[in-house]
Amino acid sequence: MIVAGIQVRQISGLAGAEILSMAISAMLGLLKLAWCLVTGLFRYRAALQAEILILRCAVSRRNALFSAISIGSFSLVSMA
């Protein structure tokens, strides 16, 4: 039997349509796996970048607070 240009032998009583449906389901399974891997990598990378952005904002706020405190204390010390 020839299916899509490929000669397919009948395996243990399975018809060509059954073999074709098994091959298609196997290919769909591989495509789903590849899709999950790719989206998982992008999702991980996006989460990592979001965490870095949040930490940078926290550090810059902390540095701004310490610089404001040091500038204020310096001006109070210099006036006294």
C-alpha positions as YAML, in Angstrom:
chain: A
units: angstrom
residues:
- id: 1
  name: MET
  ca: [0.00, 0.00, 0.00]
- id: 2
  name: ILE
  ca: [1.31, 3.49, -0.84]
- id: 3
  name: VAL
  ca: [0.37, 6.41, 1.45]
- id: 4
  name: ALA
  ca: [1.61, 9.93, 0.65]
- id: 5
  name: GLY
  ca: [4.26, 8.56, -1.68]
- id: 6
  name: ILE
  ca: [5.64, 6.14, 0.91]
- id: 7
  name: GLN
  ca: [5.14, 2.42, 0.66]
- id: 8
  name: VAL
  ca: [3.53, 1.16, 3.85]
- id: 9
  name: ARG
  ca: [3.29, -2.50, 4.73]
- id: 10
  name: GLN
  ca: [0.36, -3.79, 6.67]
- id: 11
  name: ILE
  ca: [1.54, -4.40, 10.22]
- id: 12
  name: SER
  ca: [-0.25, -7.09, 12.24]
- id: 13
  name: GLY
  ca: [-3.62, -6.52, 10.60]
- id: 14
  name: LEU
  ca: [-3.63, -2.70, 10.80]
- id: 15
  name: ALA
  ca: [-5.06, -0.91, 7.81]
- id: 16
  name: GLY
  ca: [-3.21, 1.92, 6.11]
- id: 17
  name: ALA
  ca: [-5.57, 4.52, 7.59]
- id: 18
  name: GLU
  ca: [-4.85, 3.30, 11.10]
- id: 19
  name: ILE
  ca: [-1.11, 3.44, 10.48]
- id: 20
  name: LEU
  ca: [-1.45, 6.93, 9.05]
- id: 21
  name: SER
  ca: [-3.50, 8.12, 12.03]
- id: 22
  name: MET
  ca: [-0.89, 6.68, 14.42]
- id: 23
  name: ALA
  ca: [1.88, 8.46, 12.54]
- id: 24
  name: ILE
  ca: [-0.06, 11.73, 12.57]
- id: 25
  name: SER
  ca: [-0.74, 11.48, 16.30]
- id: 26
  name: ALA
  ca: [2.94, 10.76, 16.94]
- id: 27
  name: MET
  ca: [3.93, 13.81, 14.88]
- id: 28
  name: LEU
  ca: [1.40, 15.97, 16.74]
- id: 29
  name: GLY
  ca: [2.84, 14.75, 20.03]
- id: 30
  name: LEU
  ca: [6.34, 15.75, 18.94]
- id: 31
  name: LEU
  ca: [5.11, 19.14, 17.76]
- id: 32
  name: LYS
  ca: [3.37, 19.74, 21.10]
- id: 33
  name: LEU
  ca: [6.55, 18.81, 22.93]
- id: 34
  name: ALA
  ca: [8.65, 21.17, 20.80]
- id: 35
  name: TRP
  ca: [6.10, 23.96, 21.29]
- id: 36
  name: CYS
  ca: [6.10, 23.49, 25.07]
- id: 37
  name: LEU
  ca: [9.90, 23.58, 25.16]
- id: 38
  name: VAL
  ca: [10.10, 26.80, 23.15]
- id: 39
  name: THR
  ca: [7.35, 28.59, 25.08]
- id: 40
  name: GLY
  ca: [8.82, 27.36, 28.36]
- id: 41
  name: LEU
  ca: [12.18, 28.89, 27.51]
- id: 42
  name: PHE
  ca: [10.63, 32.24, 26.60]
- id: 43
  name: ARG
  ca: [8.39, 32.19, 29.68]
- id: 44
  name: TYR
  ca: [11.40, 31.48, 31.93]
- id: 45
  name: ARG
  ca: [13.41, 34.25, 30.32]
- id: 46
  name: ALA
  ca: [10.56, 36.77, 30.64]
- id: 47
  name: ALA
  ca: [10.10, 35.91, 34.32]
- id: 48
  name: LEU
  ca: [13.82, 36.30, 34.92]
- id: 49
  name: GLN
  ca: [13.89, 39.71, 33.22]
- id: 50
  name: ALA
  ca: [10.87, 40.85, 35.25]
- id: 51
  name: GLU
  ca: [12.58, 39.81, 38.47]
- id: 52
  name: ILE
  ca: [15.76, 41.68, 37.49]
- id: 53
  name: LEU
  ca: [13.71, 44.80, 36.72]
- id: 54
  name: ILE
  ca: [11.98, 44.66, 40.11]
- id: 55
  name: LEU
  ca: [15.29, 44.20, 41.93]
- id: 56
  name: ARG
  ca: [16.86, 47.12, 40.03]
- id: 57
  name: CYS
  ca: [13.95, 49.36, 41.01]
- id: 58
  name: ALA
  ca: [14.30, 48.31, 44.65]
- id: 59
  name: VAL
  ca: [18.04, 48.99, 44.64]
- id: 60
  name: SER
  ca: [17.65, 52.39, 43.00]
- id: 61
  name: ARG
  ca: [14.98, 53.40, 45.54]
- id: 62
  name: ARG
  ca: [17.23, 52.27, 48.37]
- id: 63
  name: ASN
  ca: [20.18, 54.21, 46.93]
- id: 64
  name: ALA
  ca: [18.00, 57.29, 46.46]
- id: 65
  name: LEU
  ca: [16.83, 57.04, 50.09]
- id: 66
  name: PHE
  ca: [20.38, 56.73, 51.42]
- id: 67
  name: SER
  ca: [21.60, 59.62, 49.28]
- id: 68
  name: ALA
  ca: [18.73, 61.80, 50.51]
- id: 69
  name: ILE
  ca: [19.54, 60.91, 54.12]
- id: 70
  name: SER
  ca: [23.25, 61.59, 53.66]
- id: 71
  name: ILE
  ca: [22.59, 64.90, 51.88]
- id: 72
  name: GLY
  ca: [20.15, 65.94, 54.62]
- id: 73
  name: SER
  ca: [22.50, 65.00, 57.43]
- id: 74
  name: PHE
  ca: [25.39, 66.73, 55.69]
- id: 75
  name: SER
  ca: [23.41, 69.95, 55.36]
- id: 76
  name: LEU
  ca: [22.33, 69.76, 59.02]
- id: 77
  name: VAL
  ca: [25.90, 69.14, 60.15]
- id: 78
  name: SER
  ca: [27.29, 71.96, 58.04]
- id: 79
  name: MET
  ca: [24.69, 74.41, 59.35]
- id: 80
  name: ALA
  ca: [25.32, 73.58, 63.00]
...
